[in-house]
Amino acid sequence: MSNSYPADVDKDSGFRLPLLKRMDLDDAGKKTYDHASEPGNTLAGLQGPSGIQLYSTKTTTQLRAINEYLRFHAGFPPATREIAILSVAREMDSQFEWVAHEKTALDAGVREGAIDIIKHRKSTSGLDDSDAVVIELARQLFHDHKVTAPIFAKAKALFGPHKLVDLVLLMGNYAGTAVLLSAFDMQLHTGQEPLLPIP
């Protein structure tokens, strides 16, 4: 894959603003920069949402804490979490978010068939109830902009009210990331191929 970016995308950052230098950041920005620079802390490093967020250093600590709680401490099985994230990425047509999470989903135990259903917006019939409800919930939230009573009732029965709120917050968190990536036209890393079919 060639590294030919649109004319308004910075060649070093991969988005529509230059990547800020660590020396020019306040203390919160330096912490975000260091956290994103350390391998394994983020899926994309500084060429991703963390790099963009350096322009809003007053929010980075809180956003990272919310993301880490919802991803790792809200009590969702890793496969459920990744199905939720992929479902949001699909409904938001977020190529960058999808590419960052497809392998993570496979590593978390999400079956290729479930990923294919999300990717190609196929019927969820035949999936486990939990997987199907998470996908349908995301589709209704981000495509229909409303949730039907039957899907809400199934989600509440499966997750309970507290975890359902956290599930919706997780989806909203990744929808917010998708919006950030879209606004600043975040490009895939060099060598990455697009995996999400987007017209």
Backbone bond lengths (Angstrom), bond angles and torsions (degrees), N, CA, C in turn:
res aa  C-N    CA-C-N  psi(-1)  N-CA   C-N-CA  omega(-1)  CA-C   N-CA-C  phi
1 M - - - 1.470 - - 1.528 109.03 -
2 S 1.306 116.09 131.95 1.466 119.01 179.53 1.521 109.61 -79.89
3 N 1.308 114.52 157.83 1.453 120.30 -179.36 1.524 108.98 -100.98
4 S 1.337 116.72 51.19 1.467 120.70 179.69 1.526 108.40 -95.35
5 Y 1.321 114.59 108.12 1.456 120.98 -177.63 1.529 110.14 -93.86
6 P 1.338 116.64 158.27 1.463 119.11 170.31 1.529 110.82 -56.90
7 A 1.318 116.16 156.45 1.470 121.35 -172.99 1.526 113.11 -59.08
8 D 1.333 118.30 -30.18 1.467 119.11 -176.37 1.531 113.12 -92.75
9 V 1.325 117.25 6.76 1.471 120.78 179.48 1.526 109.58 -97.57
10 D 1.328 115.48 130.87 1.459 121.05 178.62 1.522 110.03 -66.83
11 K 1.310 116.40 133.31 1.468 121.02 -174.23 1.527 112.47 -69.45
12 D 1.319 118.53 -26.40 1.460 120.85 -178.83 1.529 112.74 -88.73
13 S 1.325 116.85 -39.92 1.471 119.56 -177.20 1.524 112.18 -82.96
14 G 1.347 116.30 -31.93 1.465 119.78 -174.93 1.514 113.16 84.08
15 F 1.342 117.76 7.66 1.466 121.40 175.15 1.527 109.66 -138.43
16 R 1.311 118.26 -175.19 1.457 122.15 -168.28 1.526 115.00 -80.89
17 L 1.296 117.57 9.74 1.461 122.38 175.79 1.519 107.75 -133.98
18 P 1.332 117.78 152.64 1.470 117.95 175.55 1.526 110.66 -70.15
19 L 1.317 116.61 149.06 1.457 120.61 176.10 1.522 108.42 -70.25
20 L 1.323 115.99 124.93 1.457 119.96 -179.51 1.524 110.38 -68.32
21 K 1.320 115.52 147.03 1.466 121.13 178.11 1.531 109.04 -83.94
22 R 1.311 115.46 144.82 1.459 121.12 -177.76 1.525 111.16 -56.23
23 M 1.331 117.25 -40.52 1.468 121.37 -176.05 1.531 112.21 -64.63
24 D 1.329 117.39 -20.34 1.463 120.70 -177.99 1.527 113.03 -93.18
25 L 1.339 117.81 2.06 1.459 121.81 -174.94 1.524 111.61 -97.90
26 D 1.342 115.14 155.47 1.461 119.78 171.91 1.529 108.78 -77.00
27 D 1.322 117.16 -178.53 1.471 120.71 -175.16 1.526 111.94 -60.15
28 A 1.332 116.93 -42.48 1.471 119.88 179.03 1.523 110.50 -63.55
29 G 1.325 116.02 -40.05 1.459 120.21 178.68 1.515 112.09 -65.90
30 K 1.331 116.60 -39.40 1.467 120.25 177.77 1.530 110.73 -62.69
31 K 1.339 116.71 -39.76 1.471 120.14 178.47 1.527 110.46 -64.13
32 T 1.322 116.66 -42.59 1.456 120.24 178.07 1.520 110.65 -64.11
33 Y 1.311 116.06 -43.95 1.463 121.41 179.81 1.535 110.15 -59.65
34 D 1.334 115.98 -47.52 1.465 120.36 -178.36 1.527 111.46 -65.85
35 H 1.322 116.11 -41.77 1.470 120.39 -179.93 1.519 110.38 -62.16
36 A 1.331 117.04 -45.70 1.466 120.81 -177.83 1.520 112.05 -72.15
37 S 1.322 117.12 -25.01 1.469 121.17 -179.02 1.517 112.82 -78.05
38 E 1.325 116.71 -21.54 1.466 120.02 -177.06 1.522 109.84 -82.27
39 P 1.323 117.95 121.36 1.473 120.78 -177.69 1.526 111.98 -55.01
40 G 1.319 114.58 136.58 1.458 120.75 177.81 1.515 114.70 94.81
41 N 1.336 117.58 -16.57 1.463 119.31 -179.93 1.521 112.81 -77.95
42 T 1.323 116.80 -33.46 1.462 120.82 176.94 1.518 107.97 -134.02
43 L 1.324 116.26 160.27 1.462 120.03 179.43 1.523 111.84 -76.60
44 A 1.334 117.97 -24.87 1.463 120.38 -172.50 1.521 114.05 -119.78
45 G 1.319 118.35 -7.27 1.458 119.82 -177.00 1.519 111.28 67.04
46 L 1.332 115.72 -148.26 1.463 120.22 -177.92 1.523 112.44 -79.84
47 Q 1.337 118.18 -16.31 1.461 119.55 173.71 1.517 107.35 -90.87
48 G 1.309 114.36 76.29 1.458 122.51 -176.29 1.511 108.70 175.44
49 P 1.339 117.22 -160.73 1.467 119.64 -176.93 1.522 113.34 -58.04
50 S 1.333 117.50 -34.65 1.470 119.11 -179.05 1.524 111.82 -62.47
51 G 1.327 117.02 -37.45 1.460 120.50 178.09 1.514 111.89 -65.72
52 I 1.332 116.05 -41.07 1.466 120.07 177.80 1.531 110.12 -65.79
53 Q 1.330 116.40 -41.61 1.463 120.87 -176.14 1.523 113.10 -66.97
54 L 1.331 118.00 -12.83 1.469 119.37 175.33 1.528 111.01 -62.26
55 Y 1.321 116.60 -18.25 1.464 120.69 176.58 1.525 112.22 -81.55
56 S 1.326 117.37 -3.56 1.463 121.69 179.42 1.525 108.69 -136.55
57 T 1.324 116.44 63.47 1.463 120.43 -169.75 1.528 113.60 -65.79
58 K 1.314 118.15 -19.77 1.470 119.71 179.39 1.530 111.14 -72.84
59 T 1.331 117.79 -14.69 1.466 120.37 -178.67 1.527 113.30 -104.25
60 T 1.323 117.79 -14.82 1.470 119.30 -167.77 1.527 113.38 -64.24
61 T 1.317 117.73 -41.45 1.469 119.96 -178.42 1.522 110.53 -63.39
62 Q 1.337 116.10 -44.88 1.461 119.74 -178.85 1.531 111.47 -68.30
63 L 1.333 116.64 -42.55 1.463 119.55 179.80 1.519 111.36 -62.80
64 R 1.322 117.17 -41.80 1.460 120.53 179.48 1.526 110.24 -65.29
65 A 1.329 117.59 -41.17 1.464 120.72 -179.79 1.529 111.06 -64.26
66 I 1.319 117.02 -42.42 1.467 120.70 178.30 1.524 110.42 -64.01
67 N 1.343 115.92 -45.58 1.461 120.04 -179.83 1.524 110.94 -61.01
68 E 1.316 116.88 -45.60 1.466 120.07 -178.66 1.522 111.28 -65.48
69 Y 1.345 117.96 -39.44 1.466 119.58 177.02 1.530 110.47 -62.55
70 L 1.329 116.63 -50.86 1.462 119.75 -175.50 1.523 112.00 -65.15
71 R 1.318 117.63 -36.62 1.472 120.45 -178.99 1.525 112.67 -76.55
72 F 1.327 116.88 -42.66 1.463 118.91 -166.93 1.523 115.83 -116.50
73 H 1.331 117.96 -15.76 1.461 118.77 -173.31 1.522 114.27 -124.69
74 A 1.322 117.96 1.25 1.462 120.27 179.94 1.527 111.99 -83.03
75 G 1.326 116.67 -6.21 1.461 119.74 174.03 1.518 115.60 92.06
76 F 1.332 117.27 13.35 1.459 119.29 177.28 1.523 110.15 -84.07
77 P 1.333 118.07 138.46 1.457 118.65 170.98 1.530 109.01 -58.83
78 P 1.331 117.61 144.83 1.464 119.53 -178.50 1.529 114.01 -51.86
79 A 1.323 117.59 -38.62 1.469 119.93 -179.51 1.529 110.94 -64.89
80 T 1.321 117.31 -41.70 1.472 120.99 178.56 1.520 110.49 -62.66
81 R 1.326 115.48 -44.83 1.468 120.62 178.87 1.529 110.81 -58.05
82 E 1.313 117.10 -46.78 1.462 120.07 -176.82 1.525 112.13 -71.46
83 I 1.330 117.67 -32.77 1.471 119.73 174.00 1.520 109.73 -62.73
84 A 1.324 116.52 -41.00 1.471 119.97 177.80 1.525 110.81 -62.41
85 I 1.332 116.86 -45.12 1.464 120.78 -177.74 1.530 110.92 -66.25
86 L 1.336 116.74 -45.28 1.464 119.40 178.70 1.525 111.45 -63.66
87 S 1.323 116.70 -37.46 1.469 119.63 179.41 1.521 111.16 -63.14
88 V 1.321 116.29 -40.07 1.467 120.08 176.34 1.528 110.11 -66.67
89 A 1.328 116.99 -46.24 1.468 120.04 179.48 1.521 111.08 -57.59
90 R 1.325 117.11 -40.53 1.471 120.78 178.91 1.518 110.86 -64.97
91 E 1.331 116.60 -48.81 1.469 119.71 -176.66 1.519 112.01 -68.21
92 M 1.340 117.42 -26.80 1.465 121.55 177.63 1.528 111.49 -92.01
93 D 1.348 117.47 0.17 1.471 122.46 -176.28 1.526 111.07 51.10
94 S 1.326 115.97 44.22 1.462 121.10 -178.18 1.521 109.60 -94.87
95 Q 1.331 115.54 95.19 1.461 121.37 -178.82 1.527 111.27 -59.61
96 F 1.322 116.87 -45.78 1.463 121.23 -177.36 1.527 110.26 -61.71
97 E 1.325 116.87 -46.80 1.461 121.48 -178.96 1.534 110.14 -63.76
98 W 1.339 116.49 -41.51 1.454 120.08 179.82 1.530 110.79 -62.86
99 V 1.327 117.04 -49.55 1.467 121.00 -178.28 1.529 110.02 -60.88
100 A 1.328 117.25 -37.74 1.465 120.57 179.81 1.527 111.90 -66.12
101 H 1.341 117.68 -27.54 1.465 119.96 -171.18 1.525 115.68 -111.85
102 E 1.325 119.47 -12.51 1.473 117.52 -177.55 1.533 111.46 -62.05
103 K 1.325 117.67 -48.12 1.472 120.09 179.33 1.522 110.69 -65.11
104 T 1.326 116.88 -39.31 1.462 120.62 177.59 1.524 110.22 -59.51
105 A 1.334 116.24 -39.89 1.465 120.53 178.31 1.526 111.06 -63.54
106 L 1.319 116.75 -45.15 1.465 120.17 178.05 1.530 110.57 -60.94
107 D 1.327 116.20 -43.98 1.465 120.58 178.52 1.522 112.07 -63.33
108 A 1.345 116.54 -28.58 1.467 121.56 -179.98 1.529 112.25 -82.79
109 G 1.339 116.75 -2.25 1.461 119.82 177.07 1.518 115.13 99.32
110 V 1.328 117.78 8.11 1.466 119.35 175.59 1.523 107.95 -72.26
111 R 1.312 115.68 129.05 1.465 120.15 -178.26 1.523 110.89 -71.40
112 E 1.328 115.47 147.15 1.469 120.26 179.14 1.519 111.50 -57.57
113 G 1.336 116.54 -34.77 1.469 119.69 178.70 1.516 112.32 -61.88
114 A 1.324 116.82 -39.25 1.472 120.51 178.43 1.525 110.37 -68.12
115 I 1.335 116.08 -40.45 1.465 119.74 177.65 1.521 110.39 -62.19
116 D 1.321 116.81 -41.63 1.463 121.39 178.72 1.526 111.50 -62.74
117 I 1.327 116.93 -38.81 1.469 121.58 177.93 1.525 110.28 -62.71
118 I 1.327 116.52 -43.22 1.470 120.05 178.64 1.524 109.96 -67.40
119 K 1.324 115.73 -48.84 1.465 121.17 -174.60 1.522 112.16 -59.41
120 H 1.333 116.76 -40.88 1.466 121.07 -174.83 1.524 113.16 -105.11
121 R 1.330 115.78 11.89 1.467 122.68 176.97 1.532 111.79 52.42
122 K 1.318 114.96 46.24 1.463 121.01 179.05 1.524 110.29 -86.06
123 S 1.315 115.57 171.05 1.457 121.66 177.16 1.523 110.56 -61.62
124 T 1.319 115.67 143.32 1.465 121.04 178.52 1.526 112.31 -90.94
125 S 1.321 117.26 2.76 1.463 119.03 179.87 1.527 109.18 -63.14
126 G 1.314 115.81 137.04 1.456 120.88 -178.11 1.521 113.20 97.93
127 L 1.330 117.76 -15.81 1.468 120.34 176.06 1.524 109.96 -80.16
128 D 1.334 116.05 160.99 1.463 120.14 170.69 1.526 108.19 -55.64
129 D 1.344 115.30 147.67 1.466 119.53 -178.46 1.525 112.05 -53.71
130 S 1.323 116.51 -44.41 1.461 120.39 -177.01 1.526 110.98 -61.94
131 D 1.329 117.07 -47.43 1.462 120.87 -179.45 1.525 110.93 -62.61
132 A 1.333 115.99 -44.84 1.465 120.43 -178.70 1.521 111.57 -62.64
133 V 1.318 116.98 -41.94 1.468 120.58 -178.04 1.522 110.66 -67.03
134 V 1.328 117.71 -40.86 1.475 120.22 179.10 1.530 109.52 -61.75
135 I 1.314 117.09 -44.79 1.474 121.04 -179.82 1.517 110.70 -64.33
136 E 1.339 116.71 -46.77 1.470 120.37 -179.43 1.524 111.54 -64.39
137 L 1.324 116.70 -37.64 1.461 120.27 178.16 1.526 110.32 -61.56
138 A 1.327 116.89 -45.90 1.473 120.29 178.52 1.519 111.24 -63.93
139 R 1.319 116.95 -42.07 1.472 119.82 179.43 1.525 111.01 -61.07
140 Q 1.318 116.32 -42.56 1.466 118.69 -179.72 1.527 111.16 -69.76
141 L 1.320 116.90 -41.80 1.467 119.42 -179.20 1.516 112.80 -62.82
142 F 1.335 116.55 -46.81 1.456 119.60 -169.29 1.522 114.02 -101.25
143 H 1.322 117.28 -11.50 1.469 119.65 174.76 1.522 110.70 -106.02
144 D 1.336 115.53 -48.75 1.471 119.56 -177.05 1.529 112.24 -89.60
145 H 1.308 117.29 -19.36 1.470 123.64 -178.22 1.526 112.83 62.64
146 K 1.326 116.02 27.14 1.465 121.54 172.74 1.521 107.10 -161.93
147 V 1.317 115.77 156.34 1.455 121.43 -179.35 1.515 108.34 -116.23
148 T 1.324 116.20 127.66 1.466 120.30 -179.21 1.527 110.11 -72.29
149 A 1.325 115.18 156.71 1.467 120.40 178.63 1.529 112.11 -59.64
150 P 1.351 119.77 -42.12 1.473 118.26 179.98 1.532 113.55 -62.98
151 I 1.344 117.74 -42.24 1.468 119.50 179.32 1.525 110.20 -67.50
152 F 1.337 116.97 -40.47 1.460 119.03 178.11 1.520 110.34 -61.35
153 A 1.339 117.09 -44.13 1.471 120.80 -178.85 1.527 111.03 -62.81
154 K 1.337 116.97 -41.64 1.472 119.84 178.45 1.527 110.67 -64.71
155 A 1.322 117.03 -44.03 1.466 120.84 -179.30 1.528 110.55 -63.96
156 K 1.319 116.76 -41.81 1.468 120.58 179.46 1.528 110.90 -65.76
157 A 1.339 116.65 -39.47 1.463 120.21 178.96 1.528 111.17 -66.25
158 L 1.319 116.83 -37.76 1.464 120.68 -177.60 1.524 112.87 -76.37
159 F 1.322 117.00 -40.47 1.469 120.50 -171.40 1.522 114.02 -107.87
160 G 1.326 117.58 -18.86 1.459 120.52 -172.34 1.519 109.24 79.88
161 P 1.313 117.33 158.44 1.468 119.37 -173.55 1.520 114.28 -62.98
162 H 1.338 118.21 -39.02 1.469 120.20 -176.34 1.531 111.37 -68.27
163 K 1.327 116.12 -46.35 1.466 118.81 -179.51 1.526 110.91 -71.46
164 L 1.322 117.13 -27.89 1.458 119.53 176.34 1.530 110.16 -65.56
165 V 1.310 117.13 -41.50 1.471 119.90 175.99 1.530 109.78 -60.57
166 D 1.326 116.88 -44.34 1.468 119.32 178.68 1.528 111.59 -64.55
167 L 1.334 117.24 -35.86 1.463 120.43 178.05 1.528 110.91 -63.17
168 V 1.327 116.07 -44.28 1.464 119.66 178.87 1.533 110.33 -67.15
169 L 1.321 117.37 -37.76 1.470 120.00 175.79 1.525 111.24 -64.16
170 L 1.337 117.63 -38.96 1.461 121.14 175.73 1.524 110.43 -59.76
171 M 1.329 115.88 -46.46 1.462 119.74 178.75 1.524 111.17 -63.11
172 G 1.314 116.77 -42.61 1.463 120.27 178.27 1.511 112.48 -63.58
173 N 1.324 116.39 -36.63 1.458 121.17 177.88 1.528 110.51 -61.60
174 Y 1.328 116.74 -44.14 1.470 119.73 -179.15 1.525 111.84 -76.99
175 A 1.330 117.63 -26.15 1.466 119.53 172.14 1.527 109.35 -66.51
176 G 1.333 116.72 -40.54 1.464 120.35 176.32 1.514 111.97 -61.97
177 T 1.329 116.54 -40.78 1.462 119.96 176.53 1.519 110.80 -63.75
178 A 1.331 116.66 -41.88 1.472 120.45 178.97 1.523 111.08 -60.93
179 V 1.322 117.11 -39.92 1.465 121.32 178.35 1.529 110.00 -64.59
180 L 1.323 116.92 -42.87 1.469 121.24 178.33 1.529 110.37 -60.94
181 L 1.331 116.52 -46.88 1.462 121.32 179.69 1.525 111.30 -62.12
182 S 1.314 116.65 -38.80 1.466 121.14 -179.07 1.525 111.47 -69.17
183 A 1.327 116.74 -46.27 1.467 120.48 -177.14 1.530 111.60 -60.14
184 F 1.336 116.08 -37.09 1.460 120.03 -177.20 1.527 112.14 -101.15
185 D 1.343 116.37 11.87 1.465 124.40 174.20 1.525 112.08 49.45
186 M 1.339 115.46 50.61 1.468 121.04 -179.37 1.522 110.01 -60.80
187 Q 1.324 115.70 124.35 1.464 122.14 -178.60 1.526 110.70 -91.85
188 L 1.317 116.10 154.05 1.454 120.53 174.91 1.523 109.70 -63.85
189 H 1.314 115.83 153.34 1.458 120.45 176.20 1.522 109.79 -64.31
190 T 1.296 116.08 152.24 1.459 121.58 177.92 1.527 109.86 -54.60
191 G 1.324 115.78 130.42 1.459 121.18 179.53 1.512 114.13 92.18
192 Q 1.340 118.27 -14.33 1.462 120.12 177.79 1.529 109.77 -82.28
193 E 1.314 115.14 139.34 1.457 121.08 176.26 1.511 109.36 -100.54
194 P 1.337 118.06 143.91 1.467 119.54 174.01 1.528 110.13 -63.33
195 L 1.306 116.48 136.59 1.463 121.54 -178.60 1.518 112.71 -112.72
196 L 1.312 116.44 -14.94 1.462 121.49 -175.62 1.522 109.67 -101.25
197 P 1.342 117.75 123.75 1.468 118.37 177.29 1.511 110.78 -72.17
198 I 1.318 115.84 112.73 1.470 121.90 178.64 1.513 107.56 -123.30
199 P 1.336 117.04 124.16 1.485 119.14 -178.63 1.513 111.98 -59.32
